[in-house]
Amino acid sequence: MKSTILTVGIGLLVLFGTGCDKLKSRDALNHGVQAYKGAKYADAVEYFKTAVQLDPTNLNGRLYLATAYMSQYIPGAESPENMQLAKQAQEEFGRVLEKDPNDKTALASLASLAYQQAQGQPDLDAKLKKLEEAKDWYLKLIASDPQNKEGFYSLGVIDWVKWYAPWMKARAELGMKPEEPGPIKDKKVKAELQEKYSATIEDGMKNLQKALDIDKDYDDAMAYMNLLYREKADRECDQPEQRAADLKAADEWVDKTMAAKKAKAEKQAGPQGITMDQQK
């Protein structure tokens, strides 16, 4: 009988202790959120670390911890401290995905982090490799959430960057200035780029169209549609009719973008016709 009472008592103490830890975890999480909102990211990290140590099942705490690490990461900075921040963010988001492989915040954040890392790569091959990593994460995101317009839009942007970076490199190697208009005149170089990246441009257009199918007023997607049509036209100087058609389509997307931005601004207008942006 005494043994039973002792066992029950120990069980209650364990449950009480667990309950206390969960309460302390939530309290640390709340303090961390306040620090994060105040841009005190280092303080926020410590609070979030405490939250997940007290309650390892606290996925919100782990998401916030990962986000606090990621918020301090500076794309392009190669210091060991900065690289460590990216690594810590990746590890914490990864732990979230171990518990929930379809967590949209973790998937989107890992995709965004890989994209940011790509922008800081001075070497083209390293940049393209990181872009592929970002693409893989965005594909997982839209597999989890097929109506995620930002995922499709981001895939379209990645396709554009994958084309634009080598295209600008080729122009520079041919002595063309960045602001110099017109297509690449070297037929061999142009043919190589066309063979390698035609599918990439088409894929970008398809992804942007999927984003627009979800949100027909998605002005950012419209803007990149314009860019991709212009890149497509740039490869078609020996097909004047097709080139003219693509340039016409690009101009139409510019008009659609401007109209969508105007409509958005009008929706945000205050009682006296002043937009939220103008009030700042």
C-alpha positions in Angstrom: 0.0 0.0 0.0 2.8 2.4 1.0 4.6 1.5 -2.2 1.5 2.3 -4.3 1.1 5.7 -2.5 4.8 6.5 -3.1 4.5 5.6 -6.8 1.5 7.8 -7.2 3.2 10.6 -5.4 6.3 10.4 -7.6 4.0 10.4 -10.7 2.2 13.5 -9.5 5.5 15.3 -8.8 6.7 14.4 -12.3 3.5 15.7 -13.9 3.6 18.8 -11.8 7.3 19.4 -12.7 6.4 18.8 -16.4 3.6 21.3 -16.2 5.8 23.9 -14.5 8.4 23.5 -17.3 5.7 24.0 -20.0 4.5 27.2 -18.2 8.1 28.4 -17.9 8.7 27.6 -21.6 5.6 29.6 -22.6 6.8 32.5 -20.5 10.3 32.4 -22.1 8.7 32.2 -25.5 6.6 35.4 -24.7 9.7 37.2 -23.6 11.5 36.1 -26.7 8.7 37.4 -29.0 8.9 40.8 -27.3 12.6 40.9 -27.7 12.3 39.8 -31.3 9.7 42.5 -32.0 12.1 45.0 -30.6 14.9 43.8 -32.9 16.9 42.5 -30.0 17.7 39.3 -31.8 20.5 38.1 -29.6 18.3 38.4 -26.5 15.4 36.7 -28.4 17.7 33.8 -29.2 18.5 33.2 -25.5 14.8 33.3 -24.5 13.8 30.9 -27.4 16.7 28.5 -26.5 15.4 28.4 -22.9 11.8 27.8 -24.2 12.8 24.7 -26.2 15.1 23.4 -23.5 12.3 23.5 -21.0 9.8 22.0 -23.5 11.4 20.2 -26.5 7.9 19.7 -27.9 7.4 23.5 -28.3 7.6 23.8 -32.1 6.7 27.4 -32.0 9.7 28.1 -29.8 11.9 26.2 -32.2 10.5 28.1 -35.2 11.1 31.4 -33.5 14.6 30.4 -32.5 15.4 29.5 -36.1 13.8 32.7 -37.4 15.8 34.8 -34.9 19.1 33.1 -36.1 18.0 33.7 -39.7 17.1 37.4 -39.1 20.7 38.0 -38.1 22.2 36.4 -41.2 23.7 38.8 -43.7 23.8 37.5 -47.3 27.2 37.8 -48.7 29.1 38.2 -45.5 31.7 35.4 -45.2 32.6 35.7 -41.5 32.5 32.5 -39.5 29.9 34.1 -37.1 27.6 34.9 -40.0 28.0 31.4 -41.6 27.3 29.9 -38.2 24.0 31.9 -37.9 22.8 30.4 -41.2 23.8 26.9 -40.1 22.0 27.3 -36.8 18.9 28.5 -38.6 19.0 25.5 -40.9 19.4 23.1 -38.1 16.5 24.5 -36.1 14.2 24.5 -39.1 15.3 21.0 -39.8 14.3 19.9 -36.3 10.9 21.3 -36.9 10.5 19.3 -40.1 11.6 16.2 -38.3 8.4 16.6 -36.2 6.2 18.0 -39.0 7.6 17.5 -42.6 4.9 19.7 -44.0 5.4 22.7 -41.8 5.0 25.6 -44.2 7.0 28.2 -42.2 10.0 25.9 -42.0 9.9 25.0 -45.7 9.4 28.6 -46.8 12.2 29.8 -44.5 14.7 27.2 -45.7 13.9 28.1 -49.3 14.3 31.8 -48.6 17.6 31.2 -46.7 19.1 29.2 -49.6 18.0 32.0 -52.0 19.6 34.6 -49.9 22.8 32.6 -49.7 22.8 32.2 -53.5 22.8 36.0 -53.9 25.9 36.3 -51.8 27.9 33.8 -53.9 30.7 35.5 -56.0 31.2 32.3 -58.1 28.5 31.5 -60.7 28.6 27.8 -60.2 28.2 28.1 -56.4 25.3 30.6 -57.0 23.5 28.2 -59.3 24.0 25.3 -56.9 22.4 27.3 -54.1 19.6 28.3 -56.4 18.9 24.6 -57.0 18.8 24.1 -53.3 16.3 26.9 -52.9 14.2 25.5 -55.8 14.1 22.1 -54.1 12.7 23.7 -50.9 10.1 25.7 -52.8 9.0 22.5 -54.6 8.5 20.8 -51.3 6.5 23.9 -50.1 4.1 23.8 -53.0 3.8 20.0 -52.7 2.6 20.7 -49.2 0.5 23.7 -50.1 -0.5 23.7 -53.8 -2.2 27.1 -53.5 0.9 28.8 -52.2 1.3 31.6 -54.8 4.6 32.8 -53.2 6.1 29.4 -53.8 5.3 29.4 -57.5 6.3 33.1 -57.8 9.7 32.3 -56.2 10.3 29.4 -58.5 9.7 31.8 -61.4 12.2 34.3 -60.0 14.8 31.6 -59.5 14.4 30.5 -63.1 14.9 34.2 -64.1 18.1 34.5 -62.0 19.4 31.2 -63.3 19.2 32.7 -66.8 20.1 36.3 -66.0 23.4 35.5 -64.2 25.1 33.6 -67.0 23.6 35.9 -69.6 25.2 38.9 -67.9 28.4 37.1 -67.5 28.4 36.2 -71.3 27.7 39.9 -72.2 30.6 41.0 -69.9 33.0 38.5 -71.5 32.0 39.9 -74.9 32.8 43.4 -73.8 29.1 44.5 -73.6 28.2 47.1 -71.0 25.4 46.3 -68.5 23.3 49.2 -69.8 24.0 48.4 -73.5 20.7 47.4 -75.2 20.2 44.7 -77.8 20.8 40.9 -77.9 24.1 39.1 -77.9 25.6 39.3 -81.3 28.0 36.4 -81.0 25.9 33.6 -82.6 27.9 30.8 -81.0 27.5 32.2 -77.5 23.8 33.0 -78.1 23.2 29.4 -79.4 24.9 27.9 -76.3 22.8 30.0 -73.9 19.7 29.2 -75.8 20.3 25.5 -75.8 21.1 25.5 -72.1 18.5 27.9 -70.7 15.5 27.9 -73.1 13.7 25.3 -70.9 14.5 27.4 -67.8 12.8 30.5 -69.2 9.8 28.4 -70.2 9.6 26.9 -66.8 9.8 30.3 -65.2 6.8 31.5 -67.3 4.8 28.4 -66.3 5.5 29.0 -62.6 4.6 32.6 -62.8 1.4 31.8 -64.6 0.5 29.3 -61.8 1.0 32.1 -59.3 -1.3 34.3 -61.4 -3.8 31.5 -61.7 -4.0 31.6 -57.9 -4.0 35.4 -57.7 -4.8 37.2 -60.9 -3.7 40.6 -59.4 -0.3 39.4 -58.3 1.7 42.4 -59.6 5.2 41.1 -58.7 4.5 37.9 -60.8 3.4 40.2 -63.7 6.6 42.2 -63.5 8.7 39.0 -63.8 6.6 37.8 -66.7 7.6 41.0 -68.5 11.3 40.3 -67.8 11.1 36.7 -69.0 9.4 37.7 -72.2 12.1 40.2 -72.8 14.8 37.5 -72.1 13.0 35.2 -74.5 12.9 37.9 -77.2 16.6 38.6 -76.7 17.3 35.1 -78.1 15.2 35.5 -81.2 16.9 38.2 -83.2 16.9 35.8 -86.1 13.1 35.3 -85.8 11.8 38.9 -86.2 8.1 38.0 -86.1 8.4 35.9 -82.9 10.7 38.5 -81.3 8.2 41.3 -82.0 5.4 39.2 -80.6 7.3 38.5 -77.4 8.3 42.2 -77.0 4.6 43.1 -77.5 3.7 40.5 -74.8 6.3 42.0 -72.4 4.9 45.5 -72.9 1.4 44.2 -72.2 2.7 42.7 -68.9 4.2 46.1 -68.0 0.7 47.6 -68.5 -0.9 44.9 -66.4 1.6 45.4 -63.7 1.0 49.1 -63.5 -2.7 48.7 -63.5 -2.6 46.1 -60.7 -0.3 48.3 -58.6 -2.7 51.3 -59.2 -5.7 49.2 -58.2 -3.9 48.0 -55.1 -3.0 51.5 -54.1 -6.6 52.6 -54.5 -7.8 49.8 -52.3 -5.4 51.0 -49.6 -6.5 54.6 -49.9 -7.7 56.3 -46.8 -10.9 58.3 -46.4 -9.4 61.3 -48.1 -7.7 59.3 -50.9 -4.3 59.1 -49.3 -2.7 55.7 -49.5 -1.0 54.0 -46.6 2.4 54.4 -48.2 1.9 58.1 -48.5 1.0 58.4 -44.8 4.3 57.0 -43.7 
